[in-house]
Amino acid sequence: MAETATLVAEKRTSFGSSSSRHLRIAGRTPANLFGEKKDTQGLSIATDKATPVIIAGANVIDLTIDGETEKAVVREVQWNTWLTEILHIDLQRIDASARLDVDVSIEIRGIANEGTLEQLFRTLTVNCPVVSVPSAFEVRVGSLKIDDTVTVADLGLPDDCTTEVPLDTVVVRINEVAELDDEEETSDGAGLEPEVIGRKAEDEEE
């Protein structure tokens, strides 16, 4: 479980592209804070503090404004064309006692020493308290052998996290290296992206 990141923000009263540009030149990133039936507040955050937190993939942060700290979740981050600079951050106030559904990445650690590694899913949708969102689920593959699998149950969900995905769902497995005939097509299925585990189809109501 990741430690909650902390950021200090200052209120801002001037808005628009010109004001935002001057903030960035001064080393600060424009941001908005909304939610919990309160007015939206324009903020600025020191860029050298905000950037590492965003790059690290923080979901929930402790946001301090005028000496008062509240919980907020990162809702949207706008980057420049080259993904080298954060242009704007949208933050949402949250109730520290609430729970939320969140997609947590499944990250491979190490190298498979035999066979070929197949990662069927790259994220798992879990429901957990907003103050204890896992940063990632790590799968160490160095000791896995051919035909070994890693299931959702093996990911080690925290006690306060749940998922609707069956615990026996395979997320990683080690396959035997297949010998292909010269005429065998090898492109079938190439480029297919794994689906998010647990994400309900959004088109059911469309």
C-alpha atoms as one frame of an Amber mdcrd trajectory, in Angstrom:
protein
   0.000   0.000   0.000   1.421   3.311  -1.058   2.018   6.069   1.434  -0.276
   9.015   0.748   1.547  11.816  -1.062   1.375  15.363   0.313   1.207  18.573
  -1.708   0.956  22.205  -0.622  -1.154  24.497  -2.800  -1.807  28.226  -2.952
  -5.100  29.810  -3.902  -5.174  31.801  -7.119  -7.562  34.563  -8.119  -6.510
  35.210 -11.724  -7.410  32.781 -14.475  -7.111  32.317 -18.211  -4.327  31.159
 -20.527  -2.140  34.217 -19.876  -2.305  33.783 -16.107  -1.602  30.048 -16.389
   1.384  30.710 -18.631   2.875  33.151 -16.117   2.385  30.584 -13.344   4.295
  27.958 -15.306   7.113  30.378 -16.028   7.296  31.015 -12.277   7.627  27.270
 -11.629   4.041  26.614 -10.536   1.373  24.391 -12.034  -2.273  25.567 -12.288
  -4.864  23.309 -10.661  -8.551  23.165  -9.764 -10.102  21.600  -6.662 -13.784
  20.646  -6.746 -16.342  18.314  -5.162 -18.010  17.586  -1.806 -20.656  20.259
  -2.572 -18.119  23.063  -2.211 -17.185  25.780  -4.678 -14.438  25.016  -7.158
 -11.166  26.579  -6.000  -8.394  27.644  -8.344  -4.957  26.643  -7.056  -1.307
  26.566  -7.988   1.216  23.941  -6.897   5.003  24.051  -7.102   5.848  22.188
 -10.304   8.909  20.456  -8.862   6.708  19.021  -6.094   3.669  18.112  -8.195
   5.458  16.440 -11.115   7.090  13.551  -9.153   3.790  12.818  -7.412   1.893
  12.645 -10.715   4.579  10.578 -12.448   4.546   8.134  -9.528   0.860   7.530
 -10.243  -0.514   8.819  -6.932  -4.296   8.397  -6.741  -5.013  10.047  -3.410
  -3.108  12.974  -1.915  -3.152  15.058   1.236  -3.631  18.598  -0.053  -2.691
  21.462   2.261  -4.162  24.918   1.603  -3.690  27.816   4.032  -2.520  25.397
   6.710  -5.551  23.092   6.411  -5.211  19.606   4.945  -7.888  17.592   3.170
  -8.001  14.448   1.071  -8.206  14.774  -2.700  -8.032  12.391  -5.632  -6.275
  13.182  -8.907  -8.994  13.214 -11.562  -7.285  14.584 -14.672  -3.815  15.685
 -15.692  -3.181  17.728 -18.844   0.276  17.403 -20.422   1.938  19.302 -23.220
   2.270  17.688 -26.651   5.600  16.046 -25.821   4.470  14.782 -22.377   7.335
  16.665 -20.764   5.383  19.289 -18.809   2.175  19.218 -16.779  -0.119  22.022
 -17.915  -3.014  21.586 -15.477  -4.261  19.281 -12.716  -7.871  18.614 -11.696
  -8.341  17.430  -8.111 -11.527  16.249  -6.421 -12.235  16.531  -2.710 -13.151
  13.204  -1.133 -14.623  11.900   2.095 -11.817  10.073   3.881 -14.304   7.408
   5.031 -15.604   6.705   1.502 -14.720   3.829  -0.814 -14.153   3.895  -4.547
 -13.632   1.625  -7.538 -10.179   2.068  -9.033  -8.057   0.321 -11.665  -4.760
  -0.802 -10.119  -1.902  -1.766 -12.431  -0.421  -5.277 -12.425   3.343  -4.912
 -12.801   5.841  -7.621 -13.688   9.042  -7.815 -11.642  12.006  -9.860 -12.807
  12.507 -12.025 -15.893  11.030 -15.436 -16.642  13.899 -17.949 -16.701  12.111
 -20.485 -18.876   9.311 -20.555 -21.402   7.547 -17.405 -22.516   5.663 -15.079
 -20.191   2.106 -14.133 -21.076   0.427 -11.297 -19.198  -3.284 -11.582 -19.813
  -4.332  -8.476 -17.883  -2.498  -5.298 -16.950  -4.957  -3.823 -14.450  -7.396
  -5.074 -11.827 -10.494  -3.158 -10.748 -10.819  -3.139  -6.959 -13.058  -1.436
  -4.435 -11.192   0.021  -1.481 -11.125   2.966   0.946 -10.002   6.160  -0.770
  -7.250   6.552   1.803  -5.651   3.171   1.064  -5.598   2.694  -2.689  -2.835
   0.210  -3.670  -0.201   1.779  -5.907   0.214  -1.469  -7.889   0.108  -5.253
  -7.670   3.572  -6.721  -8.237   4.113 -10.139  -9.799   7.600 -11.624  -9.395
   8.254 -14.094 -12.183  11.871 -15.182 -11.664  10.924 -18.477 -10.000   8.026
 -19.407 -12.286   8.282 -22.511 -14.449   6.498 -23.663 -17.596   2.719 -24.035
 -17.030   2.886 -22.005 -13.792   0.162 -19.372 -13.415  -0.504 -16.337 -11.248
  -4.138 -15.715 -10.362  -6.019 -12.816  -8.824  -5.789 -14.620  -5.484  -1.992
 -14.569  -5.759  -1.867 -10.778  -6.134  -2.281 -10.262  -2.396  -5.210  -7.854
  -2.167  -5.204  -5.841   1.084  -7.820  -6.927   3.615  -9.846  -3.746   3.045
  -9.947  -4.196  -0.764 -12.417  -6.337  -2.691 -12.891  -7.244  -6.340 -15.750
  -8.757  -8.316 -13.263 -10.746 -10.392 -13.134 -14.487  -9.546 -10.026 -15.206
  -7.496  -9.015 -18.059  -9.810  -8.787 -15.739 -12.835  -5.340 -16.143 -14.420
  -3.459 -12.883 -14.940   0.014 -14.237 -15.795   1.194 -17.602 -17.036   4.366
 -19.207 -18.377   3.957 -20.990 -21.709   6.210 -23.490 -23.414   8.007 -22.014
 -26.399   6.121 -23.104 -29.505   7.954 -24.161 -32.651   6.183 -22.629 -35.655
   6.095 -24.106 -39.143   7.428 -21.858 -41.881   3.973 -21.476 -43.392   2.173
 -20.923 -40.112   0.662 -17.510 -39.657   2.178 -15.748 -36.670   0.260 -12.489
 -36.806  -3.105 -13.721 -35.523  -4.090 -11.662 -32.508  -1.050  -9.395 -32.753
  -1.563  -6.011 -31.237  -4.605  -6.989 -29.161  -4.753  -5.109 -25.887  -5.773
  -6.948 -22.694  -9.002  -5.853 -21.134  -9.316  -4.286 -17.719 -10.348  -6.963
 -15.259 -13.543  -6.132 -13.480 -14.521  -3.103 -15.551 -18.177  -3.434 -16.479
 -19.070  -2.860 -20.094 -19.889   0.795 -20.537 -21.908   0.171 -23.657 -24.648
  -1.733 -21.853 -26.561   1.489 -21.278 -25.596   3.154 -24.552
